[in-house]
Amino acid sequence: MSWVTYFAIYFIVWWITLFAVLPFGLKTQDENEEVTLGTVSSAPRGPHVLRAMLWTTLVSMLICASAYGLATWLDLGLDDLPHFLPEPK
């Protein structure tokens, strides 16, 4: 595989992880009792995009490094997946 393929896989993992990490640590204006006039009380209190992007990058790097390690050192791939699932009776 080329570096373009690795980058594409990392980008997909990063994007999925972003939507998984985004709601963590989110405080609404209603929770802080500081509702800005003209906004909904369930709107976020402030932007936390930088923190979410940092966590997303760290988690996706861990996921991709784990997958790379499993594929490289243990020689596991998608063809080995059926061996981990139970056999239907």
Secondary structure, DSSP 8 states (H G I E B T S, - for coil): --HHHHHHHHHHHHHHHHHHHTTTT--BHHHHT---TTS-TTSBSS--HHHHHHHHHHHHHHHHHHHHHHHHTS---GGGGGGTS----
